[in-house]
Amino acid sequence: MVTPFYKLGHAIGRFLSFTIFSSLTRRIIALNLAGLLVLVVGILYLNQWRAGLIDARVQSLRVQGEIIAAAIAASATVDSDVISINPDRLLELQSGGAFSPLSYFDPTLEFPINPERVAPLLRNLITPTGTRARIYDQGGLMILDSENIYGRGEVIRAAADPNKSPSFFLWDWWNAILSWVPGDNFPLYQDYGIDEGRRYPEVDSALQGAPADFVRVDAQGRLVVSVAVPVQRLRAIVGVILLSTAPGDIDSVVSQERWGILRIALIAAGVQVALSLLLAGTIAGPMRRLSEAAERVQTAGNARAEIPDFTDRPDEIGHLSGALRQMTDALYNRIEAIERFAADVAHELKNPLTSLRSAVETLPRARREEDRERLNAIIQHDVRRLDRLISDISNASRLDAELARESAERVDVAQLAEAMVSMHADMAADRKVAVELVKRTGRNTAIANGHESRLAQVFANLIDNAVSFSPEGSTVRVAMATDPEYITITVSDEGPGITGDATRIFQRFYTDRPDTENFGNHSGLGLSISKQIVEAHKGTIRAANRQDGPGAVFTVVLPRARK
């Protein structure tokens, strides 16, 4: 016994197999994620935020350095052991120059930086910022390093790296990918000895009076930004303060920003996948049902397999469903028509074959000469009838293929009607029947798209049929009229008219000939073939009895060709 849970599980399994794991679904998801990936990579690749962050950090360090340099310069003291007299100032004084107490001395007076006085100041200004500060004297000798300044009672211990990234495979993979982002071509950072301060380019530039900055990376690839600002007292440069960020300080901010982008990208990817599955469900599901229905058509046998109806959808799936339904209907109709045609052919061939077999079996037993001649006449008549049936059946069976294979051309129906009337007029004269053409085309040309030989066959069948029913001395009229949309052709005779249902005369092998004609001279396929040709040209054909007198009238309507 099949439980509802089993049915539900089976339905879910089929949905997963045909929707989530189908090739179409995978392609939709891949294309949507590809677009998102290109967007994220473009943001990371073209993002100038990191460069802007480095510039902002440089400006911040420079302002901070200028403030600290000014505070250090204010705390600098004159070296009492080194006092230089400026002789130029003394000469100016002797010549009556203005007196100034400091004008006696050289402007390069030594103002040494006292570590004991500067250390507390430097500690109070640097500690809250997390920046490393080093002070160098005029010779490049390091006087103070903020990493080695400790307050009373502090315990020295190895500080944990606040910028260390968590150990996580996705984080490592993400950082490995971001290492390809351009802009990391910075020189390697290196610590020099306490007496090698001038080996730092920014320190050497600051000792010459020009503040400078430099961006480097350490051995782990972490950014280190350093700014050197001269410490000036009056016009004398008494030293340099070098401020540098902790390794990875900027990288941590950048990493957090990139991690935020990654989180947003992952959320967007999840939304993209969900939307892709919904989109694929509206495409892959109907496509699966249509393909399964198409497979059932192949194995349906005599039963009609129904194609799912999605024609209410205003998209390609709806158009495809409608096209498949029309195609299968046309296929089934064609198969049914072939089956009916085969049955009709078998029935029509069976009658002359039965008559022929009876005559052949009776011929050896006939003793009188007139009986044998009558049987020979029957045999010859049946053979001619079979030959005519087989020829007409062959033409009818090839008609559809020829109409589909041949390309349509512009046909002047008026000229074609004139030619056919002229040709049949001579043939009808032997039966003392007149054939005339009446044209009422006006300004509208009688041009149609189609096959000239097949339209000529329609004219021939209708005129020949009208002549065969017309009595001697009567007239068969072929009339033509046109309007902006259609060409109308009528063929009327003065015969006995149509008895019974007028639509039956277009059926295959249907004949209702006059008693004066020999049976079997017509196969009954002429009007059926004419209807098939007219409908292939998007036209209509109908038959009726005349209202103004005896006889029948056949009306053919063909669409006019567009310019």
C-alpha positions as CSV (number, residue, x, y, z in Angstrom):
1,M,0.0,0.0,0.0
2,V,1.4,3.4,-1.0
3,T,1.3,5.9,1.8
4,P,0.9,9.6,1.4
5,F,4.4,10.1,2.9
6,Y,5.8,7.9,0.2
7,K,4.0,9.9,-2.5
8,L,5.2,13.1,-1.0
9,G,8.8,11.8,-0.8
10,H,8.5,10.6,-4.4
11,A,7.2,14.0,-5.6
12,I,10.0,15.8,-3.7
13,G,12.6,13.5,-5.2
14,R,11.3,14.1,-8.7
15,F,11.3,17.9,-8.1
16,L,14.9,17.7,-6.9
17,S,16.1,15.5,-9.7
18,F,14.4,17.5,-12.5
19,T,14.5,21.0,-11.0
20,I,17.5,21.4,-8.7
21,F,19.8,19.0,-10.3
22,S,18.8,19.6,-13.9
23,S,21.3,21.0,-16.4
24,L,19.1,24.0,-17.0
25,T,18.9,24.8,-13.3
26,R,22.6,24.5,-12.9
27,R,23.2,26.8,-15.8
28,I,20.8,29.4,-14.4
29,I,22.4,29.3,-11.0
30,A,25.9,29.4,-12.5
31,L,25.2,32.4,-14.7
32,N,23.5,34.4,-11.8
33,L,26.4,33.6,-9.4
34,A,28.9,34.6,-12.2
35,G,27.4,38.0,-12.4
36,L,27.5,38.4,-8.6
37,L,31.1,37.2,-8.6
38,V,32.2,39.7,-11.3
39,L,30.5,42.5,-9.3
40,V,32.3,41.5,-6.0
41,V,35.7,41.1,-7.7
42,G,35.2,44.4,-9.4
43,I,34.5,46.1,-6.1
44,L,37.6,44.6,-4.5
45,Y,39.8,45.1,-7.5
46,L,38.8,48.7,-8.2
47,N,38.2,49.8,-4.6
48,Q,40.3,52.9,-3.7
49,W,39.2,52.8,-0.1
50,R,42.4,51.2,1.1
51,A,44.6,53.9,-0.5
52,G,42.3,56.5,0.9
53,L,42.7,54.9,4.4
54,I,46.5,55.0,4.1
55,D,46.4,58.7,3.1
56,A,44.1,59.5,6.0
57,R,46.4,57.6,8.4
58,V,49.4,59.5,7.0
59,Q,47.7,62.9,7.6
60,S,46.7,61.8,11.1
61,L,50.2,60.8,12.0
62,R,51.6,64.0,10.6
63,V,49.3,66.2,12.6
64,Q,49.9,64.0,15.7
65,G,53.7,64.3,15.1
66,E,53.6,68.0,14.7
67,I,51.7,68.4,18.0
68,I,54.1,66.1,19.8
69,A,57.1,67.8,18.2
70,A,55.9,71.1,19.4
71,A,55.5,69.8,22.9
72,I,59.0,68.2,22.9
73,A,60.5,71.4,21.5
74,A,59.0,73.4,24.3
75,S,60.6,71.0,26.9
76,A,64.0,71.1,25.3
77,T,66.8,73.0,27.2
78,V,69.9,74.8,26.2
79,D,73.1,72.9,26.7
80,S,75.0,75.2,29.1
81,D,78.3,73.6,28.1
82,V,77.9,74.5,24.5
83,I,77.4,78.3,24.0
84,S,78.6,79.8,20.7
85,I,79.2,83.5,20.1
86,N,78.2,84.8,16.7
87,P,80.9,87.3,15.6
88,D,78.7,88.8,12.9
89,R,76.3,89.9,15.6
90,L,79.1,91.5,17.6
91,L,80.3,93.5,14.5
92,E,76.7,94.7,13.9
93,L,76.6,95.8,17.6
94,Q,79.9,97.8,17.3
95,S,78.6,99.5,14.2
96,G,75.5,100.8,16.0
97,G,73.1,98.0,15.4
98,A,70.1,97.3,17.5
99,F,70.8,95.4,20.7
100,S,69.2,92.0,21.4
101,P,70.2,89.6,24.1
102,L,70.0,86.6,21.9
103,S,71.6,88.3,18.9
104,Y,75.0,87.7,20.5
105,F,74.6,84.0,20.1
106,D,74.8,81.6,17.0
107,P,71.4,80.6,15.8
108,T,72.6,77.0,15.9
109,L,72.4,76.9,19.7
110,E,72.2,73.4,21.1
111,F,68.9,72.6,22.6
112,P,69.2,69.0,23.8
113,I,66.1,66.8,24.4
114,N,66.0,65.6,27.9
115,P,64.7,62.0,27.9
116,E,63.6,62.3,31.5
117,R,61.4,65.2,30.8
118,V,60.1,64.0,27.4
119,A,59.3,60.4,28.4
120,P,56.2,61.1,30.6
121,L,55.0,63.6,28.0
122,L,55.5,61.1,25.2
123,R,53.8,58.3,27.2
124,N,50.7,60.4,27.9
125,L,50.3,61.4,24.2
126,I,51.1,58.1,22.5
127,T,49.6,55.4,24.7
128,P,45.9,56.2,23.9
129,T,46.6,56.1,20.1
130,G,48.4,52.8,20.0
131,T,51.1,54.4,17.8
132,R,54.8,53.7,18.2
133,A,57.0,56.8,18.7
134,R,60.7,57.1,18.4
135,I,62.8,60.3,19.0
136,Y,66.1,60.7,17.3
137,D,68.7,63.5,17.9
138,Q,70.5,65.4,15.2
139,G,72.9,62.6,14.6
140,G,70.3,59.9,14.1
141,L,70.7,58.4,17.6
142,M,67.5,57.1,19.1
143,I,66.8,58.8,22.4
144,L,63.4,57.4,23.2
145,D,61.2,54.5,22.0
146,S,57.6,54.5,23.2
147,E,57.7,50.6,23.4
148,N,60.3,50.8,26.1
149,I,58.6,53.4,28.3
150,Y,56.8,51.9,31.3
151,G,55.1,53.5,34.2
152,R,55.8,52.7,37.8
153,G,54.4,49.4,38.9
154,E,53.8,48.0,35.4
155,V,54.7,44.4,34.6
156,I,56.5,43.9,31.3
157,R,54.9,41.0,29.3
158,A,54.6,40.1,25.7
159,A,51.5,41.8,24.3
160,A,49.1,39.9,22.2
161,D,48.7,41.0,18.6
162,P,45.3,42.6,18.4
163,N,45.4,42.4,14.6
164,K,45.9,38.6,14.4
165,S,43.2,37.1,12.2
166,P,41.3,34.1,13.5
167,S,42.3,30.7,12.3
168,F,39.5,29.8,9.9
169,F,39.9,28.1,6.5
170,L,37.4,30.5,4.8
171,W,39.2,33.5,6.2
172,D,42.6,32.1,5.0
173,W,41.1,31.4,1.6
174,W,39.6,34.8,1.4
175,N,42.9,36.5,2.3
176,A,44.8,34.4,-0.2
177,I,42.5,35.5,-2.9
178,L,42.8,39.2,-1.8
179,S,46.5,38.9,-2.0
180,W,46.1,39.1,-5.8
181,V,44.5,42.5,-5.5
182,P,47.0,45.1,-6.9
183,G,48.5,47.9,-4.8
184,D,50.6,45.8,-2.4
185,N,54.0,46.6,-4.0
186,F,55.5,48.2,-0.9
187,P,59.1,47.9,0.3
188,L,59.9,45.6,3.2
189,Y,60.0,47.1,6.7
190,Q,63.2,46.7,8.7
191,D,64.3,47.9,12.1
192,Y,67.7,49.5,12.3
193,G,70.0,50.0,15.3
194,I,69.6,52.8,17.8
195,D,72.4,54.8,16.1
196,E,71.2,54.1,12.6
197,G,68.2,56.5,12.5
198,R,69.4,58.2,9.3
199,R,68.9,54.9,7.4
200,Y,65.2,55.6,7.5
201,P,64.6,57.8,4.5
202,E,61.8,59.7,6.3
203,V,64.1,60.4,9.3
204,D,66.9,61.7,7.1
205,S,64.5,64.0,5.3
206,A,63.0,65.3,8.5
207,L,66.6,66.1,9.9
208,Q,67.0,68.3,6.8
209,G,63.8,70.1,7.7
210,A,61.2,68.4,5.4
211,P,58.6,66.1,7.0
212,A,58.3,62.8,5.2
213,D,56.2,59.7,5.3
214,F,56.7,56.1,4.1
215,V,54.6,53.0,3.7
216,R,56.1,49.5,4.1
217,V,55.1,45.9,4.8
218,D,56.6,43.6,7.4
219,A,57.6,40.0,6.9
220,Q,54.0,38.9,7.3
221,G,52.8,41.3,4.6
222,R,51.2,43.7,7.1
223,L,51.2,47.5,6.4
224,V,53.4,49.8,8.5
225,V,52.9,53.5,7.9
226,S,55.6,55.9,9.4
227,V,55.8,59.6,9.4
228,A,58.9,61.6,10.5
229,V,58.5,65.2,11.8
230,P,61.4,67.5,12.7
231,V,61.5,68.8,16.3
232,Q,62.5,72.5,16.0
233,R,63.3,75.1,18.7
234,L,63.4,78.6,17.2
235,R,65.1,77.8,13.9
236,A,67.2,75.0,15.2
237,I,66.3,71.3,14.5
238,V,67.0,69.6,17.7
239,G,65.7,66.1,16.7
240,V,63.1,64.1,14.8
241,I,60.1,62.2,16.0
242,L,59.2,59.1,14.0
243,L,55.6,57.9,14.4
244,S,54.6,54.5,13.0
245,T,51.5,52.4,13.1
246,A,51.4,49.0,14.6
247,P,51.9,46.2,12.0
248,G,48.5,45.3,10.6
249,D,46.7,48.2,12.1
250,I,45.4,49.4,8.7
251,D,45.1,45.8,7.5
252,S,42.7,44.9,10.3
253,V,40.4,47.8,9.2
254,V,40.7,46.7,5.6
255,S,40.1,43.1,6.5
256,Q,37.0,43.9,8.4
257,E,35.7,45.9,5.4
258,R,36.5,43.0,3.1
259,W,34.9,40.5,5.4
260,G,31.8,42.7,5.5
261,I,31.8,42.6,1.6
262,L,32.2,38.8,1.8
263,R,29.2,38.4,4.2
264,I,27.1,40.6,2.0
265,A,28.2,38.6,-1.1
266,L,27.3,35.3,0.7
267,I,23.9,36.6,1.6
268,A,23.4,37.9,-1.9
269,A,24.6,34.5,-3.3
270,G,22.0,32.7,-1.1
271,V,19.3,35.0,-2.4
272,Q,20.5,34.5,-6.0
273,V,20.4,30.7,-5.6
274,A,16.9,30.8,-4.1
275,L,15.6,33.1,-6.9
276,S,17.4,30.9,-9.5
277,L,15.7,27.8,-8.1
278,L,12.3,29.6,-8.3
279,L,13.0,30.8,-11.8
280,A,14.2,27.3,-12.8
281,G,11.1,25.8,-11.3
282,T,9.0,27.9,-13.6
283,I,11.0,26.8,-16.6
284,A,12.5,23.4,-15.9
285,G,9.2,22.0,-14.4
286,P,7.0,22.8,-17.4
287,M,9.8,21.8,-19.8
288,R,10.0,18.4,-18.1
289,R,6.3,18.0,-18.4
290,L,6.4,18.9,-22.0
291,S,9.2,16.5,-22.8
292,E,7.5,13.7,-20.9
293,A,4.3,14.3,-22.9
294,A,6.4,14.4,-26.2
295,E,7.8,11.0,-25.2
296,R,4.4,9.6,-24.5
297,V,3.3,10.7,-28.0
298,Q,5.9,8.3,-29.4
299,T,4.6,5.3,-27.5
300,A,0.9,6.3,-27.3
301,G,-0.1,3.9,-30.1
302,N,-3.7,4.5,-31.2
303,A,-4.5,6.6,-28.1
304,R,-4.0,10.4,-28.2
305,A,-1.4,11.7,-25.7
306,E,-2.4,15.0,-24.3
307,I,0.2,17.8,-24.2
308,P,0.1,20.0,-21.1
309,D,-1.6,23.3,-21.7
310,F,0.5,26.3,-20.6
311,T,-0.9,28.7,-23.2
312,D,-2.1,31.0,-20.5
313,R,1.5,31.9,-19.8
314,P,2.6,35.0,-21.8
315,D,6.1,33.8,-22.3
316,E,8.2,31.3,-24.4
317,I,6.9,28.3,-22.4
318,G,3.4,29.2,-23.3
319,H,4.3,29.7,-26.9
320,L,6.1,26.3,-26.9
321,S,3.2,24.6,-25.3
322,G,0.8,26.0,-27.9
323,A,3.1,25.0,-30.7
324,L,3.5,21.5,-29.4
325,R,-0.2,21.1,-29.0
326,Q,-0.9,22.3,-32.5
327,M,1.9,20.1,-33.8
328,T,0.6,17.0,-32.1
329,D,-3.0,17.8,-33.2
330,A,-1.8,18.2,-36.8
331,L,0.2,15.0,-36.5
332,Y,-2.8,13.0,-35.1
333,N,-5.0,14.5,-37.8
334,R,-2.5,13.6,-40.5
335,I,-2.2,10.0,-39.1
336,E,-6.0,9.7,-39.0
337,A,-6.3,11.1,-42.5
338,I,-3.7,8.6,-43.8
339,E,-5.6,5.8,-42.1
340,R,-8.9,6.9,-43.6
341,F,-7.2,7.3,-47.0
342,A,-5.7,3.8,-46.8
343,A,-9.1,2.4,-45.9
344,D,-10.8,4.3,-48.7
345,V,-8.1,3.1,-51.2
346,A,-8.5,-0.5,-50.1
347,H,-12.2,-0.2,-50.5
348,E,-12.1,1.4,-53.9
349,L,-9.5,-1.1,-55.2
350,K,-11.4,-4.0,-53.8
351,N,-14.5,-3.4,-56.1
352,P,-12.7,-3.5,-59.5
353,L,-10.5,-6.4,-58.2
354,T,-13.5,-8.4,-57.2
355,S,-15.2,-7.7,-60.6
356,L,-11.9,-8.5,-62.4
357,R,-11.5,-11.8,-60.5
358,S,-15.1,-12.8,-61.2
359,A,-14.7,-12.1,-64.9
360,V,-11.3,-14.0,-65.1
361,E,-12.8,-17.0,-63.3
362,T,-15.9,-17.0,-65.5
363,L,-14.0,-16.5,-68.8
364,P,-12.8,-20.2,-69.1
365,R,-16.3,-21.5,-68.6
366,A,-17.9,-19.2,-71.2
367,R,-18.9,-21.1,-74.3
368,R,-20.5,-18.5,-76.5
369,E,-18.4,-15.9,-78.3
370,E,-20.5,-13.0,-77.2
371,D,-20.1,-14.0,-73.6
372,R,-16.4,-14.1,-73.9
373,E,-16.3,-10.7,-75.6
374,R,-18.5,-9.2,-72.8
375,L,-16.2,-10.7,-70.2
376,N,-13.1,-9.4,-72.0
377,A,-14.7,-5.9,-72.1
378,I,-15.4,-6.1,-68.4
379,I,-11.8,-7.2,-67.8
380,Q,-10.4,-4.3,-69.9
381,H,-12.8,-1.8,-68.2
382,D,-11.7,-2.9,-64.7
383,V,-8.0,-2.8,-65.7
384,R,-8.5,0.8,-67.0
385,R,-10.4,1.7,-63.8
386,L,-7.6,0.2,-61.7
387,D,-5.0,2.1,-63.7
388,R,-7.0,5.4,-63.3
389,L,-7.5,4.8,-59.5
390,I,-3.8,4.0,-58.9
391,S,-2.7,7.1,-60.9
392,D,-5.1,9.4,-59.0
393,I,-4.2,7.8,-55.7
394,S,-0.5,8.3,-56.4
395,N,-1.1,12.0,-57.3
396,A,-3.2,12.5,-54.2
397,S,-0.6,10.9,-51.9
398,R,2.2,13.0,-53.3
399,L,0.2,16.2,-53.2
400,D,1.0,17.3,-49.6
401,A,4.7,16.6,-50.0
402,E,5.0,18.5,-53.3
403,L,3.1,21.5,-51.9
404,A,5.3,21.6,-48.8
405,R,8.5,21.1,-50.9
406,E,7.9,23.6,-53.7
407,S,8.3,27.3,-52.9
408,A,5.3,29.6,-53.5
409,E,5.4,32.1,-56.3
410,R,3.3,35.1,-57.4
411,V,0.6,33.7,-59.7
412,D,-1.6,35.8,-62.0
413,V,-4.9,34.0,-61.4
414,A,-6.6,36.0,-64.2
415,Q,-4.1,35.0,-66.9
416,L,-4.2,31.4,-65.6
417,A,-8.1,31.4,-65.8
418,E,-8.0,32.7,-69.4
419,A,-5.5,30.0,-70.4
420,M,-7.5,27.2,-68.8
421,V,-10.9,28.4,-70.2
422,S,-9.3,28.7,-73.7
423,M,-8.0,25.1,-73.5
424,H,-11.2,23.5,-72.1
425,A,-13.4,25.5,-74.5
426,D,-12.0,23.5,-77.4
427,M,-12.4,20.2,-75.6
428,A,-16.0,21.1,-74.5
429,A,-16.9,22.0,-78.1
430,D,-16.9,18.3,-78.9
431,R,-19.8,17.8,-76.5
432,K,-21.5,21.0,-77.8
433,V,-20.9,22.8,-74.5
434,A,-19.6,26.4,-74.4
435,V,-17.1,27.6,-71.8
436,E,-16.8,31.4,-71.3
437,L,-14.9,33.7,-68.8
438,V,-16.3,36.7,-67.1
439,K,-13.9,39.0,-65.2
440,R,-14.8,41.7,-62.8
441,T,-11.4,42.5,-61.2
442,G,-11.7,46.3,-61.2
443,R,-8.6,48.0,-59.9
444,N,-7.5,45.1,-57.8
445,T,-5.1,42.7,-59.5
446,A,-5.8,39.0,-59.2
447,I,-2.3,38.0,-57.9
448,A,-2.0,35.2,-55.4
449,N,0.9,33.4,-53.7
450,G,1.0,29.8,-54.6
451,H,1.8,27.1,-57.1
452,E,0.7,27.8,-60.7
453,S,0.5,24.1,-61.8
454,R,-1.6,23.1,-58.8
455,L,-4.0,26.0,-59.2
456,A,-4.3,25.1,-62.9
457,Q,-5.2,21.6,-61.7
458,V,-8.1,23.1,-59.7
459,F,-9.4,25.0,-62.7
460,A,-9.1,21.9,-64.8
461,N,-11.0,19.7,-62.3
462,L,-13.8,22.2,-61.8
463,I,-14.3,23.0,-65.5
464,D,-14.1,19.4,-66.5
465,N,-16.6,18.4,-63.8
466,A,-19.0,21.2,-64.9
467,V,-18.7,20.2,-68.6
468,S,-19.4,16.5,-67.8
469,F,-22.7,17.5,-66.1
470,S,-23.8,20.1,-68.6
471,P,-26.3,19.1,-71.4
472,E,-25.7,19.9,-75.0
473,G,-26.1,23.5,-76.0
474,S,-25.5,24.7,-72.4
475,T,-22.8,27.1,-71.2
476,V,-20.2,26.7,-68.4
477,R,-19.4,30.2,-67.0
478,V,-16.1,30.9,-65.2
479,A,-16.4,34.2,-63.3
480,M,-13.7,36.1,-61.5
481,A,-14.0,39.0,-59.0
482,T,-11.5,40.7,-56.8
483,D,-11.5,42.9,-53.7
484,P,-8.7,44.3,-51.6
485,E,-8.4,41.1,-49.7
486,Y,-9.5,38.1,-51.7
487,I,-9.9,36.7,-55.3
488,T,-13.2,34.9,-55.9
489,I,-13.6,32.4,-58.7
490,T,-17.0,30.7,-59.5
491,V,-17.6,27.9,-62.0
492,S,-21.3,27.3,-62.8
493,D,-23.0,24.9,-65.1
494,E,-26.6,24.2,-66.3
495,G,-26.7,20.5,-65.3
496,P,-29.0,18.7,-62.9
497,G,-27.3,20.2,-59.8
498,I,-26.2,18.6,-56.6
499,T,-28.4,16.0,-55.0
500,G,-28.2,15.5,-51.3
501,D,-25.5,17.0,-49.0
502,A,-23.2,19.3,-51.0
503,T,-20.3,18.8,-48.7
504,R,-20.1,15.0,-49.5
505,I,-18.9,15.7,-53.1
506,F,-15.5,16.7,-51.7
507,Q,-15.0,13.3,-50.0
508,R,-12.6,10.9,-51.5
509,F,-13.9,8.4,-54.1
510,Y,-17.4,10.0,-53.9
511,T,-19.1,10.0,-57.3
512,D,-22.6,11.0,-58.3
513,R,-22.4,10.8,-62.1
514,P,-25.4,11.1,-64.6
515,D,-26.8,7.8,-65.8
516,T,-25.6,8.6,-69.3
517,E,-22.0,8.2,-68.2
518,N,-20.3,4.8,-68.0
519,F,-19.6,3.7,-64.4
520,G,-15.9,3.9,-63.5
521,N,-14.8,6.6,-65.8
522,H,-14.1,8.9,-62.8
523,S,-12.1,8.0,-59.7
524,G,-14.0,10.4,-57.4
525,L,-10.7,12.1,-56.3
526,G,-10.8,15.2,-58.5
527,L,-12.9,17.4,-56.2
528,S,-11.1,16.0,-53.1
529,I,-7.7,16.9,-54.6
530,S,-9.0,20.4,-55.6
531,K,-10.1,21.0,-52.0
532,Q,-6.8,19.9,-50.7
533,I,-4.9,22.3,-53.1
534,V,-7.2,25.3,-52.2
535,E,-6.8,24.8,-48.5
536,A,-3.0,24.5,-48.9
537,H,-3.2,28.0,-50.5
538,K,-5.1,29.3,-47.4
539,G,-8.3,29.5,-49.4
540,T,-11.8,27.9,-49.2
541,I,-13.9,26.0,-51.7
542,R,-17.6,25.3,-51.5
543,A,-20.4,23.9,-53.7
544,A,-24.1,24.7,-54.0
545,N,-27.0,24.7,-56.4
546,R,-27.7,27.7,-58.5
547,Q,-30.4,30.1,-57.3
548,D,-31.2,31.5,-60.8
549,G,-31.9,28.2,-62.5
550,P,-30.8,24.5,-62.7
551,G,-27.2,23.6,-62.2
552,A,-24.4,23.7,-59.7
553,V,-21.9,26.5,-58.8
554,F,-18.5,26.0,-57.2
555,T,-16.9,28.9,-55.5
556,V,-13.1,29.2,-54.8
557,V,-11.8,32.1,-52.6
558,L,-8.1,32.8,-52.5
559,P,-6.2,35.5,-50.5
560,R,-4.6,38.2,-52.6
561,A,-0.8,38.5,-52.5
562,R,0.5,41.4,-50.4
563,K,2.8,43.8,-52.2
